[in-house]
Amino acid sequence: MQNNSILVIDDEEIVRETITDTLEDSGYELISAGNGRRVRRVTNHLS
Protein backbone atom coordinates (compact mmCIF):
# COMPACT_ATOMS: atom_id res chain seq x y z
CA MET A 1 0.00 0.00 0.00
CA GLN A 2 1.21 3.49 -0.87
CA ASN A 3 2.03 5.93 1.94
CA ASN A 4 0.26 9.20 1.18
CA SER A 5 1.59 11.53 3.87
CA ILE A 6 1.73 15.30 3.58
CA LEU A 7 3.41 17.86 5.81
CA VAL A 8 1.22 20.98 6.06
CA ILE A 9 3.07 24.12 7.18
CA ASP A 10 1.37 27.44 7.84
CA ASP A 11 1.50 29.88 10.72
CA GLU A 12 -2.26 30.52 10.54
CA GLU A 13 -4.16 27.81 12.40
CA ILE A 14 -7.36 28.20 10.38
CA VAL A 15 -5.42 27.69 7.14
CA ARG A 16 -3.75 24.55 8.51
CA GLU A 17 -7.09 23.20 9.72
CA THR A 18 -8.82 23.84 6.40
CA ILE A 19 -6.07 22.18 4.38
CA THR A 20 -5.79 19.31 6.86
CA ASP A 21 -9.54 18.62 6.86
CA THR A 22 -9.74 18.69 3.07
CA LEU A 23 -6.79 16.37 2.55
CA GLU A 24 -7.81 13.94 5.32
CA ASP A 25 -11.21 13.62 3.65
CA SER A 26 -9.28 12.56 0.52
CA GLY A 27 -7.47 9.81 2.41
CA TYR A 28 -4.11 11.41 3.12
CA GLU A 29 -2.25 11.16 6.40
CA LEU A 30 -1.12 14.57 7.59
CA ILE A 31 1.41 16.14 9.86
CA SER A 32 0.93 19.82 10.51
CA ALA A 33 3.27 22.47 11.81
CA GLY A 34 2.75 26.12 12.61
CA ASN A 35 6.33 27.29 12.79
CA GLY A 36 9.87 26.51 11.74
CA ARG A 37 10.88 24.93 15.03
CA ARG A 38 8.04 22.44 14.78
CA VAL A 39 8.94 21.64 11.17
CA ARG A 40 12.54 21.01 12.18
CA ARG A 41 11.46 18.65 14.98
CA VAL A 42 9.09 16.76 12.69
CA THR A 43 11.57 16.37 9.85
CA ASN A 44 14.36 15.32 12.20
CA HIS A 45 12.06 12.68 13.68
CA LEU A 46 11.10 11.36 10.23
CA SER A 47 14.68 11.12 8.96
C-alpha positions in Angstrom: 0.0 0.0 0.0 1.2 3.5 -0.9 2.0 5.9 1.9 0.3 9.2 1.2 1.6 11.5 3.9 1.7 15.3 3.6 3.4 17.9 5.8 1.2 21.0 6.1 3.1 24.1 7.2 1.4 27.4 7.8 1.5 29.9 10.7 -2.3 30.5 10.5 -4.2 27.8 12.4 -7.4 28.2 10.4 -5.4 27.7 7.1 -3.7 24.6 8.5 -7.1 23.2 9.7 -8.8 23.8 6.4 -6.1 22.2 4.4 -5.8 19.3 6.9 -9.5 18.6 6.9 -9.7 18.7 3.1 -6.8 16.4 2.5 -7.8 13.9 5.3 -11.2 13.6 3.6 -9.3 12.6 0.5 -7.5 9.8 2.4 -4.1 11.4 3.1 -2.2 11.2 6.4 -1.1 14.6 7.6 1.4 16.1 9.9 0.9 19.8 10.5 3.3 22.5 11.8 2.8 26.1 12.6 6.3 27.3 12.8 9.9 26.5 11.7 10.9 24.9 15.0 8.0 22.4 14.8 8.9 21.6 11.2 12.5 21.0 12.2 11.5 18.6 15.0 9.1 16.8 12.7 11.6 16.4 9.8 14.4 15.3 12.2 12.1 12.7 13.7 11.1 11.4 10.2 14.7 11.1 9.0 
